[in-house]
């Protein structure tokens, strides 16, 4: 159940980004861990299962990671500054997720069937530079369950 809940949560975060009409296409949004050799200038969504809380409730605390990866090199001399392009992309994605806790919880709960997000909080934020790319990450601790609560 926990792995299924992680998959649903990844899909919910992905749908929130789609609904926010960022500059990313469907082909640039990836869920799960199997995202090697994908395009740069992409958004990755990954959730790690956490403890059941309270025990035997079916509710879980899950850490969800949203990562924006962007090309750090220019393909042509006339290309715009890749750092500027990446910063704009990060702003679009993170702005969509940095609304109130109540608003994001509601949006995630509505994004996919059979998941209810009770609460969440920003867990961690980071920025890094790889050999050929930038990566910015925003993590949330999400308290949720795998069914719809009316």
PyMOL commands that set and color helices and strands:
alter all, ss='L'
color gray80, all
select helices_A, chain A and resi 2-19+26-28+82-97+101-111
alter helices_A, ss='H'
color red, helices_A
select strands_A, chain A and resi 29-31+42-48+59-71+116-129+133-145
alter strands_A, ss='S'
color yellow, strands_A
deselect
rebuild
show_as cartoon
